[in-house]
Every structure is written in structure tokens, then in C-alpha cells.
Amino acid sequence: MQNPSRLKPFFENIEFEENDGKMILNFGPQHPSAHGQLKLVLELDGEKVVRAMPEVGFMHRGVEKMAENMTFQEFLPVTDRVDYIASSANNYALCAAVEKLCDIEVPRRAQIIRTMILELNRISSHLLFLATHALDVGAMSVFLYAFREREYVLDLMEAYCGARLTHSSVRIGGMPLDLPNGWLAQMTEFCDKFPNDIKTYETLLSDNRIWRMRLEGVGVLSKEDALSMGCSGVMLRASGVPWDIRKAEPYLIYDELEFDVPYTTSGDCYARYKLYMEEMRQSVRILLQCAKLYHTTSPEILANSPQFVSASKEQIMTQNYSLMQHFVLVTQGLRAKQGEVYHATESPKGELGFYIYSTGEASPYRLKIRAPSFFHCALYEHLLVGQYIADVVTIIGSSNIILGEIDR
């Protein structure tokens, strides 16, 4: 239930009985352009927004508290539901934090597979952003085209892990499966074709007069505001800060790969759109490099750390000790080392980090998720003021929030 006292400052200066031209508009939470269960309380002067207040919590599930009552392995599939458009990014972020806490060394082949899965997940997330953002502004064709290419990415994910949305594709200590036969060839074929598809999107949008009128100069976020408000990802890079955790604090094999960090200084909705387009091209570059590196590795995909990681299925089925060790890990859970750790990753929407405080038990004493959408949703109080009501939809779309990782 909403707290009436929180809304009081918002309404106290408005005289509803006087004809002052102002009105209060509830935007959402069931609104086709709210990108989830987001409610905005807007004060309008004509068609211009005078004040804005985001209201969240409509799909809160207590994910962080759930983590404290589950083992690390049990909680892994729950992370799929945080940002359900980029579930593998959440899987990896949790696993990486646990591995950092327990000093688990992941085999090189597993790191390469993880990198490929994460970049495919990034492309899938960016395509959904493009499709829904274009539809919000009124571009129906791009919505259909972007979903067409996204299906190819989901086919690759399904071929690997059997799922298209909630993947659970990463394991603590490595990966559950090696790449199936023919998977790399299919991925390479997609990467060869996809840059031309990006050109198609840009041909339809980038110089489209209506698209540019709706996006250019709208939702401008300065460099200083982006830094002070905790922005990350494209929201930060579009305001002139070339910060990408894959470059600044490399993980997996990103320090071995050649790719650029696109950024610009205009900080408006159009700048953010252009960066998402360029990031998909950079993901293709990364995927093609990973495909070449994959063949140079040994076949191990799970860490040799019996205290924390089960052996391979073949060893479990043929070796008594591996079977007992697996039984203990499944029934009692992984008992992480005592201490605290924070691991930051560059998810499709920005900095996604997991903080874990462990007392040596099978469940974390405290787990905190640093989700980028939570910070970007708070920008609306600042970004929407002075904009037209029609621009509200454009700004929400360009910020690319997902309410799953806001209402944790």
C-alpha cells in the first residue's frame, strides 16, 4: 500500500479548486509505455511536466531476502528473474561474486563460453530495447525487424541451455555444458549477417525526420548529473564518460579482446539510441574473436575445487568420491568462505554488482544487488521536468529500465 505521507509534499502546493491550469496525471502502473509496473505521478502545466515522482514496488518479490534463506546454488535460478531480459548477465554476476569470495579459478574454456553467452545476451537485450523504444515513439516496422533478429539469438541460447528467457546458463565454478556440435558455426553465421541488419535499422531511423524530432534534445542528461546520480552503462557513456567495466576492471577474457567503448557528449535520447546500435556491433566483434579462441583451449569447463564445485557428470556416475562430494553439495549447499565481497559487471543496462557477506554457511548472511535500472529510474524526477507529456514515453524508453531489477 502506498504511503500517503510520501505524496503529501507533492500535492501540498496545488489548489485543486482553483482554475490554475495545472493537473495531476497518474501515468501507469498499467500503461503500455511504462516498461513494466512503473507509476509516475506527474504535475502538468498544460502539456508540460512541472514535477514528476516515480512510484515503484508494484512487483516487489523480496529477492535479496530470498537469497538469505536459500543456498547459493538454489538462488542461482532466482537471479534469472531480476533482469529477465538479460538473465545470463545476472547468473554470471552472482557466480563471479561467489568465485571471488571462495578463490575459485574457472577454466579458460568456461570463461570463453561465458563471454560468448554474455555478449549474445547483450545483443538480445539491446534488440528488445530498440524494438520497444521504436514502438513507443511510433515506428512499427523496426519493432518487427528487431524481434526477427532477436529470435536468432534466442535460438542460439536455446540450443545451448534449453531455455529462451530464464537461462540459468552459468554455474558456480564454470559452465554446465560445452558447446554443442555446430553451435559455433551457427553463431558465426549470425555474426556475419547481423551488421547488415543493424544498417537496416539505422536506415529506417537514424535520419528519419520524425525519429530525430522526437529524440534529439529530449531527456538531456549532463555529465555532472550522470556522475552524481550513479548512472552507468549507456546512460553514463551518452553523457561523455567512456566508462565500461569490461575495459576499466576487466573480467573473464575481456582484457584479451579488441573492442571499442563508444561514447558521446550530447546526452540526449538520440545519443543513447546511437550508442546501443554501436554496442551491438562491438558485441559481434567480441563474439567472432571468442570463436577463434575457443578452439585453442582444453575441454575442461568446471573448476577443480571439490569443496565448492561438483565434478563432471561423467565422474559423478563413475567415481565413488565424486558422487559423495556431489551429494553433500546438493543436500547441504556450498559453504562459502567467511568474509565479504563485491563484484561489478557490465550488464546490458549498466553496472550490475553483487555484494555478499558470508559467515561460512551455505546461505549468505547478507546479499545486496546493485542494479542499474534502480538508479536510472530515479532520474525521472530530474529528466522529465520541463518536457512535454509526449516526451515522457521517449525518455522512459531511452533509459531502458526493467522493473524486475528495480523491485528486487
C-alpha positions, 0 to 999 in steps of 0.5 A: 500500500502506498504511503500517503505521507510520501505524496503529501509534499507533492500535492501540498502546493496545488489548489485543486479548486482553483482554475490554475491550469495545472493537473495531476496525471497518474501515468501507469502502473498499467500503461503500455509505455511504462516498461513494466509496473512503473507509476509516475505521478506527474504535475502538468502545466498544460502539456508540460511536466512541472514535477514528476515522482516515480512510484515503484514496488508494484512487483516487489518479490523480496529477492535479496531476502530470498537469497538469505534463506536459500543456498547459493546454488538454489538462488542461482535460478532466482537471479534469472528473474531480476533482469529477465531480459538479460538473465545470463548477465545476472547468473554470471554476476552472482557466480563471479561474486561467489568465485571471488569470495571462495578463490575459485579459478574457472577454466579458460574454456568456461570463461570463453563460453561465458563471454560468448553467452554474455555478449549474445545476451547483450545483443538480445537485450539491446534488440528488445530495447530498440524494438520497444523504444521504436514502438513507443515513439511510433515506428512499427516496422523496426519493432518487427525487424528487431524481434526477427533478429532477436529470435536468432539469438534466442535460438542460439541460447536455446540450443545451448541451455534449453531455455529462451528467457530464464537461462540459468546458463552459468554455474558456480565454478564454470559452465554446465555444458560445452558447446554443442556440435555446430553451435559455433558455426551457427553463431558465426553465421549470425555474426556475419549477417547481423551488421547488415541488419543493424544498417537496416535499422539505422536506415529506417531511423537514424535520419528519419525526420520524425525519429530525430524530432522526437529524440534529439534534445529530449531527456538531456542528461549532463555529465555532472548529473550522470556522475552524481546520480550513479548512472552507468552503462549507456546512460553514463557513456551518452553523457561523455564518460567512456566508462565500461567495466569490461575495459576499466576492471576487466573480467573473464577474457575481456582484457584479451579482446579488441573492442571499442567503448563508444561514447558521446557528449550530447546526452540526449535520447538520440545519443543513447539510441546511437550508442546501443546500435554501436554496442551491438556491433562491438558485441559481434566483434567480441563474439567472432574473436571468442570463436577463434579462441575457443578452439585453442583451449582444453575441454575442461569447463568446471573448476577443480575445487571439490569443496565448492564445485561438483565434478563432471557428470561423467565422474559423478556416475563413475567415481565413488568420491565424486558422487559423495562430494556431489551429494553433500553439495546438493543436500547441504549447499556450498559453504562459502568462505567467511568474509565479504565481497563485491563484484561489478559487471557490465550488464546490458543496462549498466553496472550490475554488482553483487555484494555478499557477506558470508559467515561460512554457511551455505546461505549468505548472511547478507546479499545486496544487488546493485542494479542499474535500472534502480538508479536510472529510474530515479532520474525521472524526477530530474529528466522529465521536468520541463518536457512535454507529456509526449516526451515522457514515453521517449525518455522512459524508453531511452533509459531502458529500465526493467522493473524486475531489477528495480523491485528486487 
